[in-house]
């Protein structure tokens, strides 16, 4: 994130970034951090999200108070979502009559988003309220843009599609620092996923499909990197499905690129995604993909051409698609080559990305 903020600092006079975080053993300080002459980071740390957001609001007002010399018309307040942080951004922008940009990184109009939990129903209402008040809207995929265009939201502006910046060259040229097959020699075929262990990532769906796969191929392993509130339940599910010897829960890891590059298959089972960064990273790493129909699927990754795609919750489809790759090594080579080529065609350089962002912010 630091490098991204430094890049953003090159296209504006000053950049003040507020980050909301939950208190942990590693993060307890709350000091203003200056990472460049014109780029400042403000951690808003608290024991729960509500307090962290309230602190963020106070920090935002303090930033404005300390910089009254700058004319209000030159301020742009931007938020990474049209939900809780979007609401704070709107309140702060109103305070000095600044412009407001809302970013949409989540496919919140997916029916699975609302079904996920009660809070998401409230977030849907917040988005309906906030998006028409935005002077600029950035979405990270055509999927989200198309969904917005089906609503009756009275938007002030046409949303701009600007995907998350991905350093394709770095991913493709970084050699793996280890091999999953050497780390887990008990597996002849390794499926990998990197995801937060939360309900919307639907790892439970993946475990059910794995139960079907190992009946035919008992030496297939599933390596899961990530942590979250579902971890305990997922481990219990794996035990109940008699998958303890086939499933590895690694927890949070730093080097996902080495895992992408040495796994035999990347699996994504999310119910919804705005973009799907892990899918892009996996494709650039040359790892064939089985995924649900989310994010850039359909827009970039095509079913039967550059990935094998299933509807969320379709266990039969997911298991069958995994088995296709296990059984056919040539299929793996074909799909990973096409997926990498398709992803590369859609990505921007950092300069191109910043030019688009500068145009959006200037407008």
C-alpha positions as CSV (number, residue, x, y, z in Angstrom):
1,X,0.0,0.0,0.0
2,X,2.9,2.4,0.8
3,X,4.2,2.4,-2.8
4,X,0.7,2.9,-4.1
5,X,0.2,6.0,-1.9
6,X,3.6,7.4,-3.0
7,X,2.4,7.0,-6.6
8,X,-0.9,8.8,-5.8
9,X,1.1,11.6,-4.2
10,X,2.7,12.4,-7.5
11,X,-0.7,13.5,-9.0
12,X,-1.9,15.8,-6.2
13,X,-0.6,18.7,-4.2
14,X,-1.1,16.9,-0.8
15,X,-2.4,13.5,0.0
16,X,-3.8,12.7,3.4
17,X,-4.7,9.0,3.9
18,X,-6.8,7.7,6.9
19,X,-6.6,4.0,7.5
20,X,-9.0,2.2,9.8
21,X,-7.6,-0.8,11.6
22,X,-8.5,-3.0,14.5
23,X,-6.1,-3.0,17.5
24,X,-3.8,-5.9,17.5
25,X,-0.5,-7.0,19.0
26,X,1.4,-5.7,16.0
27,X,-0.5,-2.4,15.6
28,X,-1.2,-0.3,18.7
29,X,0.3,3.1,17.8
30,X,-1.7,5.9,16.3
31,X,0.8,8.5,15.2
32,X,0.7,10.5,12.0
33,X,3.2,9.1,9.5
34,X,4.8,11.1,6.8
35,X,6.1,8.9,3.9
36,X,6.9,11.7,1.4
37,X,7.0,15.5,1.4
38,X,3.3,15.7,0.5
39,X,2.0,12.3,1.6
40,X,0.7,11.7,5.2
41,X,-0.8,8.5,6.7
42,X,-3.1,8.6,9.7
43,X,-3.9,5.2,11.4
44,X,-7.3,5.1,13.1
45,X,-6.9,2.2,15.5
46,X,-9.5,0.9,18.0
47,X,-10.7,-2.3,19.5
48,X,-13.8,-2.3,17.3
49,X,-14.8,-1.0,13.9
50,X,-17.4,1.6,15.0
51,X,-14.9,3.3,17.3
52,X,-12.2,3.2,14.6
53,X,-14.6,4.8,12.1
54,X,-15.5,7.6,14.6
55,X,-11.8,8.2,15.2
56,X,-11.3,8.4,11.5
57,X,-14.0,11.0,11.2
58,X,-12.4,13.1,13.9
59,X,-9.0,12.7,12.2
60,X,-10.5,13.9,8.9
61,X,-12.0,17.0,10.5
62,X,-8.6,17.7,12.2
63,X,-6.8,17.5,8.8
64,X,-9.2,20.0,7.3
65,X,-8.9,22.4,10.3
66,X,-5.1,22.3,10.1
67,X,-5.1,23.0,6.4
68,X,-7.6,25.8,6.2
69,X,-5.1,27.8,4.1
70,X,-6.0,25.5,1.2
71,X,-9.2,26.5,-0.6
72,X,-12.1,24.2,-0.2
73,X,-12.7,24.0,-3.9
74,X,-9.3,22.3,-4.2
75,X,-10.1,19.5,-1.9
76,X,-11.2,16.1,-3.0
77,X,-12.4,13.5,-0.5
78,X,-12.4,9.9,-1.7
79,X,-13.5,6.7,0.0
80,X,-12.8,3.1,-0.9
81,X,-16.5,2.1,-0.6
82,X,-20.0,3.6,-0.7
83,X,-20.8,2.2,2.8
84,X,-19.4,3.1,6.2
85,X,-16.2,4.9,5.0
86,X,-18.2,6.5,2.2
87,X,-20.6,7.9,4.7
88,X,-17.7,9.5,6.7
89,X,-16.2,10.9,3.4
90,X,-19.6,12.4,2.5
91,X,-19.9,14.1,5.9
92,X,-16.3,15.4,5.8
93,X,-16.8,16.7,2.2
94,X,-20.0,18.4,3.2
95,X,-18.2,20.2,6.1
96,X,-16.0,22.2,3.7
97,X,-18.1,21.8,0.5
98,X,-15.3,19.7,-1.1
99,X,-15.8,17.3,-4.0
100,X,-16.6,13.7,-3.2
101,X,-15.4,10.6,-5.0
102,X,-16.7,7.1,-4.1
103,X,-14.9,4.0,-5.2
104,X,-16.8,0.7,-5.6
105,X,-14.6,-2.4,-5.1
106,X,-17.4,-4.8,-4.3
107,X,-20.2,-6.2,-6.4
108,X,-22.7,-5.0,-3.9
109,X,-25.6,-5.4,-6.3
110,X,-25.0,-9.2,-6.5
111,X,-27.9,-11.1,-4.9
112,X,-25.3,-13.0,-2.8
113,X,-24.1,-9.7,-1.2
114,X,-27.4,-9.1,0.5
115,X,-27.8,-12.7,1.5
116,X,-24.4,-12.8,3.1
117,X,-25.4,-11.0,6.3
118,X,-27.8,-8.4,7.7
119,X,-25.2,-5.6,7.7
120,X,-24.9,-5.9,4.0
121,X,-28.6,-5.1,3.6
122,X,-27.9,-1.8,5.5
123,X,-24.8,-1.2,3.2
124,X,-27.0,-1.6,0.2
125,X,-29.3,1.2,1.5
126,X,-26.2,3.3,2.3
127,X,-24.9,2.9,-1.3
128,X,-28.4,3.9,-2.7
129,X,-28.2,7.0,-0.6
130,X,-24.5,8.0,-1.1
131,X,-23.8,7.2,-4.7
132,X,-26.2,9.9,-6.1
133,X,-24.3,12.4,-3.9
134,X,-20.9,11.6,-5.4
135,X,-19.2,14.0,-7.8
136,X,-17.1,11.1,-9.2
137,X,-17.6,7.3,-9.0
138,X,-14.8,4.8,-9.7
139,X,-15.7,1.1,-10.2
140,X,-13.1,-1.6,-10.6
141,X,-14.8,-3.8,-13.2
142,X,-17.3,-3.7,-16.0
143,X,-19.4,-6.2,-14.0
144,X,-20.1,-3.4,-11.3
145,X,-20.7,-0.8,-14.0
146,X,-23.2,-3.0,-15.7
147,X,-25.0,-3.6,-12.4
148,X,-25.2,0.1,-11.6
149,X,-26.6,0.8,-15.0
150,X,-29.6,-1.5,-14.2
151,X,-30.5,0.5,-11.1
152,X,-32.7,3.6,-10.8
153,X,-30.1,5.5,-8.8
154,X,-30.0,9.1,-10.0
155,X,-26.3,9.5,-10.3
156,X,-24.7,12.9,-10.9
157,X,-21.9,11.4,-12.9
158,X,-21.1,8.5,-15.2
159,X,-19.0,5.9,-13.3
160,X,-15.5,5.3,-14.6
161,X,-14.0,1.8,-14.8
162,X,-10.5,1.8,-13.4
163,X,-9.4,-1.7,-12.2
164,X,-7.0,-2.2,-9.3
165,X,-3.4,-1.6,-10.4
166,X,-1.4,-4.8,-10.8
167,X,2.3,-4.9,-11.4
168,X,2.2,-7.6,-14.0
169,X,6.0,-7.5,-14.8
170,X,6.9,-7.9,-11.1
171,X,4.6,-10.9,-10.7
172,X,5.7,-12.6,-13.9
173,X,9.4,-12.0,-13.3
174,X,9.6,-12.9,-9.6
175,X,11.0,-16.5,-9.3
176,X,9.3,-18.7,-6.7
177,X,11.3,-18.8,-3.4
178,X,10.0,-22.4,-2.7
179,X,7.9,-25.1,-4.2
180,X,4.5,-26.2,-2.7
181,X,5.3,-29.8,-3.9
182,X,8.5,-29.8,-1.8
183,X,6.7,-28.4,1.2
184,X,3.8,-30.9,0.9
185,X,5.3,-34.0,-0.8
186,X,2.3,-36.1,0.2
187,X,0.3,-34.5,-2.6
188,X,0.7,-35.3,-6.3
189,X,-1.6,-32.5,-7.4
190,X,-2.0,-29.3,-5.3
191,X,-4.9,-26.9,-5.4
192,X,-4.3,-23.5,-3.9
193,X,-6.5,-20.7,-2.7
194,X,-5.7,-17.4,-1.1
195,X,-8.7,-15.8,0.7
196,X,-10.0,-14.4,3.9
197,X,-11.8,-17.1,5.7
198,X,-15.1,-15.3,5.7
199,X,-18.6,-16.3,4.6
200,X,-18.6,-14.5,1.3
201,X,-15.4,-16.4,0.2
202,X,-17.4,-19.7,0.6
203,X,-14.5,-22.0,1.3
204,X,-17.2,-24.4,2.7
205,X,-18.3,-24.8,-0.9
206,X,-14.7,-25.7,-1.9
207,X,-14.5,-28.3,0.8
208,X,-17.7,-30.0,-0.3
209,X,-16.3,-30.2,-3.9
210,X,-13.0,-31.6,-2.6
211,X,-14.9,-34.4,-0.9
212,X,-16.0,-35.5,-4.4
213,X,-12.5,-35.0,-5.9
214,X,-10.6,-37.1,-3.3
215,X,-12.9,-40.1,-3.8
216,X,-11.4,-40.4,-7.3
217,X,-7.9,-38.9,-6.6
218,X,-6.9,-39.4,-3.0
219,X,-3.5,-37.8,-3.5
220,X,-5.0,-34.4,-4.3
221,X,-4.2,-31.7,-1.7
222,X,-5.9,-28.4,-1.0
223,X,-3.7,-25.6,0.5
224,X,-5.6,-22.7,1.9
225,X,-3.8,-19.4,2.8
226,X,-5.7,-16.9,4.9
227,X,-7.4,-16.3,8.2
228,X,-10.8,-15.2,9.4
229,X,-13.9,-15.8,11.5
230,X,-14.8,-19.0,9.7
231,X,-11.5,-20.8,10.3
232,X,-12.7,-22.9,13.3
233,X,-15.9,-24.0,11.5
234,X,-14.1,-24.9,8.3
235,X,-11.6,-27.0,10.1
236,X,-14.5,-28.9,11.7
237,X,-16.1,-29.3,8.3
238,X,-12.9,-30.7,6.9
239,X,-12.8,-33.2,9.8
240,X,-16.4,-34.2,9.3
241,X,-15.8,-34.8,5.6
242,X,-12.8,-36.9,6.5
243,X,-10.5,-34.5,4.6
244,X,-8.0,-33.8,7.3
245,X,-5.1,-35.4,5.4
246,X,-6.0,-33.5,2.1
247,X,-6.6,-30.0,3.5
248,X,-3.9,-27.7,4.8
249,X,-4.9,-24.4,6.5
250,X,-1.8,-22.2,6.4
251,X,-3.1,-19.1,8.0
252,X,-1.9,-15.7,6.8
253,X,1.2,-15.9,4.6
254,X,3.4,-13.3,2.9
255,X,4.5,-15.0,-0.2
256,X,1.5,-15.9,-2.3
257,X,3.3,-15.6,-5.6
258,X,5.5,-18.6,-4.9
259,X,2.3,-20.5,-4.1
260,X,0.5,-19.5,-7.3
261,X,3.6,-20.4,-9.3
262,X,4.1,-23.9,-7.9
263,X,0.5,-25.0,-7.4
264,X,-1.2,-27.1,-10.1
265,X,-4.5,-25.2,-9.9
266,X,-5.9,-22.0,-8.4
267,X,-9.4,-22.3,-6.9
268,X,-11.7,-19.3,-6.2
269,X,-15.2,-20.0,-4.7
270,X,-16.3,-16.5,-3.7
271,X,-20.0,-15.7,-3.8
272,X,-19.2,-12.2,-5.1
273,X,-16.2,-10.1,-6.0
274,X,-15.8,-6.7,-7.4
275,X,-12.6,-7.4,-9.3
276,X,-10.9,-10.6,-8.1
277,X,-7.3,-9.6,-7.6
278,X,-6.3,-13.2,-6.8
279,X,-7.6,-14.4,-10.1
280,X,-5.5,-11.9,-11.9
281,X,-2.4,-12.7,-9.9
282,X,-2.9,-16.4,-10.4
283,X,-3.3,-16.0,-14.2
284,X,-0.1,-13.8,-14.4
285,X,1.7,-16.5,-12.3
286,X,0.8,-19.2,-14.9
287,X,-1.6,-21.1,-12.6
288,X,-4.7,-22.5,-14.3
289,X,-8.0,-21.4,-12.7
290,X,-11.3,-22.9,-11.6
291,X,-13.6,-20.2,-10.3
292,X,-17.1,-19.1,-9.6
293,X,-18.7,-16.5,-11.9
294,X,-17.5,-13.3,-10.1
295,X,-15.3,-10.2,-10.7
296,X,-13.4,-10.2,-14.0
297,X,-14.9,-13.6,-15.0
298,X,-16.8,-13.1,-18.3
299,X,-15.1,-9.7,-18.8
300,X,-11.5,-11.1,-19.1
301,X,-11.5,-14.7,-18.1
302,X,-13.8,-16.7,-20.3
303,X,-15.4,-20.0,-19.4
304,X,-14.0,-22.9,-21.3
305,X,-11.2,-20.8,-22.8
306,X,-9.1,-19.2,-20.1
307,X,-10.8,-20.7,-17.0
308,X,-13.4,-23.2,-16.0
309,X,-16.3,-21.4,-14.4
310,X,-19.2,-22.5,-12.1
311,X,-22.2,-20.8,-10.5
312,X,-21.7,-20.2,-6.8
313,X,-22.8,-23.2,-4.8
314,X,-22.8,-25.7,-7.7
315,X,-20.8,-28.5,-6.0
316,X,-21.1,-30.9,-8.9
317,X,-19.8,-28.4,-11.4
318,X,-16.9,-27.4,-9.2
319,X,-15.8,-31.0,-8.5
320,X,-16.0,-31.9,-12.1
321,X,-14.0,-28.9,-13.3
322,X,-11.3,-29.7,-10.8
323,X,-11.1,-33.3,-11.9
324,X,-10.8,-32.2,-15.5
325,X,-7.5,-30.5,-14.6
326,X,-6.3,-33.3,-12.4
327,X,-6.9,-35.8,-15.2
328,X,-5.4,-33.8,-18.1
329,X,-2.0,-32.1,-17.8
330,X,-2.2,-30.7,-21.3
331,X,-5.4,-28.9,-20.4
332,X,-3.5,-27.1,-17.6
333,X,-0.9,-25.9,-20.1
334,X,-3.5,-24.7,-22.6
335,X,-5.6,-22.8,-20.1
336,X,-2.8,-21.1,-18.2
337,X,-1.2,-19.8,-21.5
338,X,-4.5,-18.3,-22.7
339,X,-5.4,-16.8,-19.2
340,X,-2.0,-15.1,-18.9
341,X,-2.3,-13.6,-22.4
342,X,-5.8,-12.4,-21.8
343,X,-5.0,-10.7,-18.5
344,X,-1.9,-8.9,-19.9
345,X,-4.0,-7.3,-22.7
346,X,-6.3,-5.6,-20.1
347,X,-3.7,-4.3,-17.6
348,X,-2.3,-0.7,-17.6
349,X,1.2,0.5,-16.7
350,X,1.5,2.5,-13.5
351,X,1.8,5.7,-15.6
352,X,-1.3,4.9,-17.6
353,X,-3.2,4.0,-14.3
354,X,-2.1,7.4,-12.8
355,X,-3.1,9.3,-15.9
356,X,-6.6,7.8,-15.8
357,X,-6.9,8.6,-12.1
358,X,-5.6,12.1,-12.5
359,X,-8.2,12.7,-15.2
360,X,-11.0,11.4,-12.9
361,X,-9.8,13.5,-9.9
362,X,-9.3,16.6,-12.1
363,X,-12.8,16.2,-13.5
